[in-house]
Amino acid sequence: MSIPFRTQLYLLAFGWSLAILCGQTNLPLPWQWGFFILTIVGLGIPHGALDFIVARHNAEKQNGAYSLSRFLFFYVGQSILFLLMWIWPPLALTLFLIFSALHFGETDLQEFRLQPKIKTIAVFLYGASTFILLLLGHHQELIGYIPEIGGFIQRSDFIRWSIQHFDAIYQGTLFSSLLLLLIFTKKDENLFFRVMVLVLVQYLVSNLPFLIGFAFYFGLWHSLLSIQAIRQEAQFTSLTFMRKYITPQTVSFAGLAFVILFGLYFLIDRYLNYSNGLFIFFIGLSILAIPHMQVMHGFFSRNRKRVSSE
């Protein structure tokens, strides 16, 4: 059993324990915020601190040159460019959701062996279904946290139509991706179980409150699967991985990410005329995430080509 698949099973068991707790106790909102902040701050944001290592690894595997200064220029340059795009929120949000769907899909479906073109379609559909579930499936909760979203929905005929037809859209994207996996994946004894894990994590997120569901999926599920994919690539044990990658340099990069995020928060609050704190936080997170997605796309794309040739 591979490291990422084993991690999925552990996380799924924890997530369903969390769902039972939420269902039995009607978890108070302060506790939900506590879990949200703890997971996002503890794993969600710091997992991107490995990006400079991944970028160096990508360059080495492709026999290319790696420069830390060039990497930082690329990272900061993409972040600044995407910050400017938030002057036009519909464009920025659309691009972010498309890139995020590909990114989350690549991470969740990393274990499936398909031809690259078919896997790209399956990756996008599965990642899109996750965002449809988080955003449209929990839109009433989101309006409560970010009232501006309610006005945005009222101004958009397409979003109102999407909410009205949420079940059909969500089930269509999810089951289309799963069907591609079942038909085109190279068959092995764990294929059915890996597909069932994907179904169960989606069902889990749909039954969790938004703050808990988002924190679980992004802060725990996605972050730990990304870390374990890097660990498996390097073929490290857990202890060796920690000694190799949890270094003063990675800690410094994690600290820098928090500094930049706080800076973005005050910058967006002052100049982009957004008032809701959670919305500003998500915008800042999206700005940091864009270069991270590009780095991890290079990592997963290279692995995808290697797997398809085996």
Secondary structure, DSSP 8 states (H G I E B T S, - for coil): --HHHHHHHHHHHHHHHHHHHHHHH---HHHHHHHHHHHIIIIITGGGGGHHHHHHHHHHHTT----HHHHHHHHHHHHHHHHHHTTSHHHHHHHHHHHHHHHHHHHHTTT----HHHHHHHHHHHHHHHHIIIIITTHHHHHHH-THHHHHHHH-HHHHHHHHTHHHHHHHHHHHHHHHHHHHS---TTHHHHHHHHHHHHHHHHTS-HHHHHIIIIIIIIHHHHHHHHHHHHT--HHHHHHHHSSHHHHHHHHHHHHHHHHHHHHHHHHS----HHHHHHHHHHHHHHHHHHHHHHHHHHHHHHHHT-
